[in-house]
Amino acid sequence: MAKVLVIGAGGVGSVAVHKMAMNSDIFTGIALASRTKSKCDAIAASVKARTGVSIDTFQIDADDVAATTALIQQVKPVLVVNLALPYQDLHIMDACLAAGVNYMDTANYEPIDEAKFEYSWQWAYQDRFKQAGLMALLGSGFDPGVTSVFATWLKKHKLDTIRTLDILDCNGGDHGQHFATNFNPEINIREVTAPARHWNKGEWIETPALTIRHQFDFEAVGPKNMYLMYHEELESLAHHIPEIERIRFWMTFGDAYITHLTVLQNVGMTRIDPVIYNGQEIIPLQFLKAVLPEPASLGPTTKGKTNIGDIATGLKDGQEKTFYIYNICDHEDAYRETGNQAVSYTTGVPAMIGAAMMVQGLWKGEGVFNMEQFDPDPYMDMLNKHGLPWQVKELAGPLEF
């Protein structure tokens, strides 16, 4: 039905390409490109062994707009799926505009020299994509992505309006390492150490990172401490579902993770400004990334489950109701299917589904769009069919905190 070009050969890219190959009736051609071609070749070999599907591989520096444009023109996809670093979003969007091809990603842009991420930079491309007759879909991962679709599904089927929304992200997996991140260490640590922000009655409330904590009992995982954080879907949901009074994002961390991260912060290893070492300029956080375990290497040893979902409170037929909608994913099951642990799986599968929505014409438009702007039903149906089944239950009331 369609050929796609995937840029990025990390764990998420690996899962997305494996799942695309498992749906060869939708994705009739798959190309994979990365700065390191050997990573693409290793993924291609796994895809061939597991599915029998051959994919094309290429080397590309996605910061080079001209080279990326030339690669898009060579491959001739109908869609570019950006699973590279969020620093590269705008460069890849520029290349898609130059080549006349639709665009999709899983995480919003952030500048490399500032730990700040927001949609303003990508929303600014609205007129350019609309005038070109092209579509850009932002944030088709799990959070952002599935969590936004969960919210719109609840509003379509369970609630007339949403008053409060809490997004809960729990990783109950154990990889056996003293300290390691389950996705790109640089991006993970920048995200976790940024100030927490949440939306409340028309304004952003900012608090120091990792200072607001509550315990929640997650199904299939158990009680976990979760911390208030900022995540980009809060911004887009507040914009596109304007009746929401309060939106918060919570993520679980173990005590050992928090202790290690605190020490690393205290000694300056999470800094993103350059320092001089032996006459050379280095970024401490990028050096730390180089010595930490590669997230893709954690798949064989990670056991346990993830539990990610939304708790929404609002009105239905004049009465206040609260619903909890969530997915549970098993690390070992994800590894058996794709050779990657569940954190990559829960992002890579939604990337495949978002791409499927676009290439099949189930979601279409001209301009720049977020997930919650489309009909949730076909996306939710594919989640159930392709490895991320969800469930919904009514709660007695909203969270007490």
DOBA-468252 format. One line per field, with one value per residue (C-alpha): residue number from 1; x, y negated, z negated. Coordinates in steps of 0.02 Angstrom, whole numbers, m for minus. Layout:
BEGIN
seq c(NUM; ...)
x c(X; ...)
y c(Y; ...)
z c(Z; ...)
% end
This chain:
BEGIN
seq c(1; 2; 3; 4; 5; 6; 7; 8; 9; 10; 11; 12; 13; 14; 15; 16; 17; 18; 19; 20; 21; 22; 23; 24; 25; 26; 27; 28; 29; 30; 31; 32; 33; 34; 35; 36; 37; 38; 39; 40; 41; 42; 43; 44; 45; 46; 47; 48; 49; 50; 51; 52; 53; 54; 55; 56; 57; 58; 59; 60; 61; 62; 63; 64; 65; 66; 67; 68; 69; 70; 71; 72; 73; 74; 75; 76; 77; 78; 79; 80; 81; 82; 83; 84; 85; 86; 87; 88; 89; 90; 91; 92; 93; 94; 95; 96; 97; 98; 99; 100; 101; 102; 103; 104; 105; 106; 107; 108; 109; 110; 111; 112; 113; 114; 115; 116; 117; 118; 119; 120; 121; 122; 123; 124; 125; 126; 127; 128; 129; 130; 131; 132; 133; 134; 135; 136; 137; 138; 139; 140; 141; 142; 143; 144; 145; 146; 147; 148; 149; 150; 151; 152; 153; 154; 155; 156; 157; 158; 159; 160; 161; 162; 163; 164; 165; 166; 167; 168; 169; 170; 171; 172; 173; 174; 175; 176; 177; 178; 179; 180; 181; 182; 183; 184; 185; 186; 187; 188; 189; 190; 191; 192; 193; 194; 195; 196; 197; 198; 199; 200; 201; 202; 203; 204; 205; 206; 207; 208; 209; 210; 211; 212; 213; 214; 215; 216; 217; 218; 219; 220; 221; 222; 223; 224; 225; 226; 227; 228; 229; 230; 231; 232; 233; 234; 235; 236; 237; 238; 239; 240; 241; 242; 243; 244; 245; 246; 247; 248; 249; 250; 251; 252; 253; 254; 255; 256; 257; 258; 259; 260; 261; 262; 263; 264; 265; 266; 267; 268; 269; 270; 271; 272; 273; 274; 275; 276; 277; 278; 279; 280; 281; 282; 283; 284; 285; 286; 287; 288; 289; 290; 291; 292; 293; 294; 295; 296; 297; 298; 299; 300; 301; 302; 303; 304; 305; 306; 307; 308; 309; 310; 311; 312; 313; 314; 315; 316; 317; 318; 319; 320; 321; 322; 323; 324; 325; 326; 327; 328; 329; 330; 331; 332; 333; 334; 335; 336; 337; 338; 339; 340; 341; 342; 343; 344; 345; 346; 347; 348; 349; 350; 351; 352; 353; 354; 355; 356; 357; 358; 359; 360; 361; 362; 363; 364; 365; 366; 367; 368; 369; 370; 371; 372; 373; 374; 375; 376; 377; 378; 379; 380; 381; 382; 383; 384; 385; 386; 387; 388; 389; 390; 391; 392; 393; 394; 395; 396; 397; 398; 399; 400; 401)
x c(0; 140; 327; 397; 568; 610; 751; 828; 898; 880; 762; 607; 661; 694; 521; 433; 521; 488; 303; 292; 366; 233; 104; 172; m3; 3; 190; 239; 412; 520; 684; 785; 918; 1032; 1198; 1269; 1224; 1283; 1140; 1018; 1095; 1079; 895; 868; 946; 831; 678; 725; 750; 589; 471; 553; 536; 685; 712; 832; 962; 1054; 1176; 1117; 1160; 986; 1058; 1107; 947; 1013; 1075; 914; 812; 916; 889; 701; 701; 802; 691; 527; 422; 248; 294; 452; 443; 563; 625; 791; 838; 714; 853; 834; 646; 653; 790; 690; 531; 628; 687; 510; 449; 590; 554; 364; 333; 225; 307; 279; 375; 357; 431; 430; 577; 699; 857; 1018; 1088; 935; 836; 669; 540; 378; 272; 293; 437; 342; 171; 256; 268; 77; 63; 212; 144; m33; 24; 127; m25; 70; 31; 142; 86; 172; 200; 141; 230; 148; 169; 148; 38; m70; m104; m179; m284; m341; m406; m501; m573; m638; m715; m796; m864; m869; m873; m957; m820; m656; m619; m457; m334; m188; m66; 23; 180; 246; 394; 400; 542; 708; 861; 986; 1095; 1142; 1095; 1034; 898; 770; 783; 916; 1009; 1038; 855; 795; 902; 865; 680; 687; 795; 691; 572; 401; 254; 67; m84; m209; m355; m279; m98; 61; 119; 306; 391; 569; 606; 564; 495; 311; 288; 140; 120; 1; m40; m18; m104; 22; 163; 114; 137; 263; 320; 276; 340; 258; 346; 318; 279; 236; 63; 6; 32; m60; m204; m229; m236; m350; m466; m484; m616; m487; m453; m302; m181; m36; 95; 170; 316; 381; 562; 643; 742; 907; 876; 837; 993; 1109; 1032; 1050; 1234; 1263; 1178; 1277; 1444; 1396; 1378; 1204; 1261; 1225; 1343; 1520; 1671; 1855; 1941; 2120; 2106; 1947; 1769; 1647; 1467; 1461; 1290; 1347; 1500; 1388; 1281; 1437; 1479; 1303; 1231; 1156; 966; 950; 1068; 947; 818; 885; 894; 740; 595; 431; 292; 247; 79; 38; m130; m248; m365; m498; m637; m780; m965; m1075; m1259; m1236; m1154; m970; m880; m699; m623; m453; m391; m222; m108; 2; 153; 272; 458; 495; 349; 408; 585; 527; 429; 549; 713; 678; 615; 445; 494; 550; 402; 272; 341; 384; 214; 119; 243; 194; 9; 22; 110; m28; m162; m77; m32; m205; m288; m381; m304; m274; m259; m146; m40; 34; m72; m68; m140; m296; m359; m413; m543; m470; m566; m459; m300; m371; m425; m248; m176; m281; m230; m43; 23; m39; m213; m298; m432; m544; m632; m737; m664; m758; m684; m533; m361; m361; m205)
y c(0; m122; m142; m228; m292; m272; m380; m318; m146; m141; m27; m122; m118; 68; 104; m7; 74; 250; 210; 128; 286; 387; 279; 290; 269; 89; 55; 125; 48; 3; m92; m124; m259; m312; m399; m224; m108; 47; 23; 18; 175; 268; 221; 272; 442; 468; 414; 535; 679; 646; 597; 641; 459; 367; 184; 59; m26; m192; m303; m480; m627; m695; m864; m886; m946; m936; m758; m705; m785; m691; m527; m555; m592; m433; m320; m402; m361; m430; m460; m494; m422; m519; m409; m501; m624; m766; m891; m838; m861; m1030; m975; m823; m927; m1047; m900; m832; m1002; m1013; m837; m853; m708; m687; m684; m595; m587; m524; m667; m856; m965; m1028; m1129; m1037; m1177; m1203; m1074; m1142; m1058; m1132; m1125; m1307; m1269; m1132; m1216; m1361; m1246; m1241; m1361; m1287; m1110; m1168; m1269; m1121; m1006; m897; m823; m819; m711; m749; m631; m457; m366; m310; m468; m576; m480; m341; m441; m581; m456; m378; m551; m580; m403; m435; m600; m516; m363; m390; m576; m729; m842; m812; m917; m839; m721; m629; m530; m392; m309; m161; m53; 95; 177; 231; 239; 291; 135; 17; m132; m132; m219; m126; m247; m368; m419; m599; m629; m535; m632; m801; m762; m700; m842; m981; m1079; m998; m1090; m1056; m1147; m1214; m1331; m1418; m1434; m1332; m1292; m1257; m1162; m1097; m930; m771; m861; m809; m623; m508; m320; m228; m43; 8; 165; 305; 201; 153; m6; m127; m304; m419; m596; m748; m795; m895; m806; m882; m806; m918; m1068; m998; m926; m1091; m1175; m1053; m1005; m1178; m1132; m1032; m1126; m1024; m907; m820; m693; m566; m445; m311; m299; m182; m248; m186; m283; m443; m421; m394; m539; m656; m614; m638; m807; m859; m822; m909; m757; m805; m975; m1013; m1162; m1128; m1107; m1097; m930; m899; m1044; m978; m1038; m906; m904; m811; m733; m670; m592; m511; m440; m360; m265; m211; m48; m61; m48; 76; 193; 207; 312; 485; 448; 341; 425; 356; 249; 72; m7; m173; m259; m404; m443; m566; m647; m741; m749; m619; m664; m793; m674; m673; m512; m452; m326; m243; m181; m94; 34; 164; 224; 365; 335; 518; 534; 378; 447; 614; 530; 394; 413; 254; 218; 144; m40; m34; 77; m41; m182; m85; m2; m168; m238; m99; m129; m317; m283; m159; m290; m409; m294; m215; m385; m351; m510; m645; m833; m973; m1056; m1007; m898; m820; m649; m710; m800; m638; m502; m387; m230; m159; m192; m110; 40; 64; 53; 204; 301; 264; 295; 155; 207; 80; 88; m40; m40; m163; m224; m282; m456; m556; m542; m604; m710)
z c(0; m42; m62; m216; m268; m453; m521; m684; m727; m916; m1011; m956; m774; m789; m859; m732; m584; m650; m672; m500; m423; m515; m426; m249; m177; m242; m226; m57; m65; m215; m218; m376; m393; m535; m567; m597; m454; m547; m670; m525; m451; m616; m628; m447; m482; m632; m531; m391; m513; m608; m467; m301; m246; m172; m209; m131; m242; m224; m315; m348; m459; m492; m541; m358; m278; m99; m121; m205; m66; 63; m28; m35; 151; 182; 76; 133; m22; m53; m235; m336; m513; m623; m766; m783; m922; m959; m920; m739; m719; m631; m512; m460; m443; m330; m225; m209; m149; m23; 41; 35; m85; m241; m413; m580; m746; m925; m1027; m1008; m966; m1095; m1065; m1102; m1209; m1320; m1419; m1361; m1252; m1188; m1031; m979; m861; m769; m774; m684; m532; m515; m367; m274; m281; m240; m90; m29; m44; m167; m338; m492; m638; m803; m949; m899; m1039; m1200; m1302; m1205; m1087; m1156; m1315; m1208; m1109; m1273; m1326; m1165; m1170; m1346; m1290; m1140; m1229; m1419; m1461; m1389; m1457; m1547; m1702; m1764; m1681; m1760; m1652; m1748; m1677; m1775; m1723; m1842; m1748; m1825; m1711; m1845; m1825; m1967; m1858; m1678; m1578; m1474; m1328; m1267; m1428; m1371; m1329; m1484; m1607; m1526; m1542; m1722; m1789; m1707; m1820; m1841; m1764; m1763; m1695; m1821; m1785; m1637; m1693; m1707; m1884; m1897; m2040; m2063; m1981; m2079; m2232; m2224; m2252; m2284; m2291; m2175; m2167; m1985; m1922; m1881; m1956; m2134; m2238; m2163; m2202; m2058; m2034; m1956; m1793; m1636; m1473; m1306; m1288; m1431; m1318; m1167; m1270; m1361; m1190; m1100; m1244; m1321; m1451; m1551; m1712; m1770; m1682; m1769; m1718; m1838; m1813; m1930; m1988; m2112; m2260; m2185; m2024; m2120; m2229; m2081; m1984; m2134; m2151; m1965; m1973; m2126; m2042; m1880; m1767; m1706; m1642; m1458; m1444; m1380; m1493; m1446; m1481; m1424; m1305; m1226; m1244; m1307; m1368; m1536; m1501; m1331; m1412; m1544; m1404; m1329; m1489; m1535; m1467; m1293; m1318; m1175; m1269; m1416; m1323; m1367; m1554; m1585; m1674; m1738; m1665; m1619; m1658; m1573; m1566; m1600; m1744; m1686; m1785; m1704; m1672; m1589; m1572; m1710; m1834; m1881; m1837; m1838; m1718; m1714; m1545; m1533; m1451; m1534; m1434; m1481; m1451; m1414; m1292; m1200; m1189; m1121; m983; m926; m1022; m1122; m1298; m1336; m1347; m1166; m1121; m1196; m1089; m931; m912; m921; m795; m675; m709; m682; m518; m471; m508; m387; m243; m244; m243; m406; m477; m350; m333; m277; m410; m578; m693; m866; m906; m996; m840; m755; m779; m914; m865; m722; m821; m978; m874; m808; m984; m1033; m878; m877; m1051; m1164; m1223; m1335; m1467; m1549; m1716; m1815; m1980; m2133; m2113; m2057; m2134; m2314; m2290)
% end
